[in-house]
Amino acid sequence: SYELTQPPSVSVSPGQKASITCSGDTLWEKFTCWYQQKPGQSPVLVIYEDTKRPSGIPERFSGSNSGNTATLTISGTQALDEADYYCQAWDSNTVLFGGGTKLTVL
Amino acid sequence: QLHLQESGPGLVKPSETLSLTCTVSGGSISTYTYYWGWVRQPPGKGLEWIGIIYYSGSTYYNSSLKTRVTISVDTAKNQFSLNLRSVTAADTALYYCAAVEYYYYSMDVWGKGTTVTVSS
C-alpha cells in the first residue's frame, strides 16, 4: 500500500528557513497538501495543490513537489509556527496522511 | 463561511457502535465543491483518515476500517454521520469531521473535534 514518510522532528532557529519533507513513490504525480496542528487545536490547511496557500495563510509558507518528495518550507520561521505538520495526498481512492513532523523553533 | 460541528456520545462500550454526526452550517451539504469526511487522531498520535462521502451518497473508506465503517448523509438536515461498529479501546480517539475539496481532496475546513473513549 502507498505510504507517505515524514521526519518525526525538525528544529529551526527563529528567523531561519524550515523545510519539512514528505516522501512517497512517484509523489510528483499526485497533488499534496499540508496541515498545521497546534496543541489542542484542529488541523489547519496551509498548502494545497502542492504550492497554493489558502486565504489567510502567511506568505512565509510555501510548498513544492518534485520526484518522490514534497516539501513544506517556512521562510523566516516564527515562534508561533511551532506545531505538528502533516502532509496528505490521494491515491487509489484513499486519503493518505504522513506520520507528522514536530517543528521546534529554538 | 463554512462551519462544521461534531456531536455524539463521548463514551462507548467495547463491542458496541460509535455514532457521530457532523452538522454543516454556512453552506449547503449538497454542493459540487466538497466531499464530507471523517478523520481521527488517537491520543498522542497522528491523523488517520476514516472515509468520505459525497452528497449523492457515494463513499470511499479506509481499507483498514472498511468492514466496520458506514458514513451516511442527510441532505435535509445538512448533516453527515459516522457509524463505527464493534469498537475496541484502539478506537479511542479525537474524531474530526471535515470538508474535503472535490478535485484534489484537501481538507479545507475542519470541525473542532470530539473525543470518544471506548471503555466499559
Boltz contact constraints between the chains, C-beta under 6 A:
constraints:
  - contact:
      token1: [A, 31]
      token2: [B, 104]
      max_distance: 6.0
  - contact:
      token1: [A, 33]
      token2: [B, 106]
      max_distance: 6.0
  - contact:
      token1: [A, 42]
      token2: [B, 110]
      max_distance: 6.0
  - contact:
      token1: [A, 42]
      token2: [B, 112]
      max_distance: 6.0
  - contact:
      token1: [A, 42]
      token2: [B, 113]
      max_distance: 6.0
  - contact:
      token1: [A, 43]
      token2: [B, 110]
      max_distance: 6.0
  - contact:
      token1: [A, 45]
      token2: [B, 106]
      max_distance: 6.0
  - contact:
      token1: [A, 45]
      token2: [B, 108]
      max_distance: 6.0
  - contact:
      token1: [A, 48]
      token2: [B, 106]
      max_distance: 6.0
  - contact:
      token1: [A, 49]
      token2: [B, 104]
      max_distance: 6.0
  - contact:
      token1: [A, 86]
      token2: [B, 47]
      max_distance: 6.0
  - contact:
      token1: [A, 90]
      token2: [B, 105]
      max_distance: 6.0
  - contact:
      token1: [A, 93]
      token2: [B, 60]
      max_distance: 6.0
  - contact:
      token1: [A, 95]
      token2: [B, 49]
      max_distance: 6.0
  - contact:
      token1: [A, 95]
      token2: [B, 105]
      max_distance: 6.0
  - contact:
      token1: [A, 97]
      token2: [B, 47]
      max_distance: 6.0
  - contact:
      token1: [A, 99]
      token2: [B, 46]
      max_distance: 6.0
  - contact:
      token1: [A, 100]
      token2: [B, 46]
      max_distance: 6.0
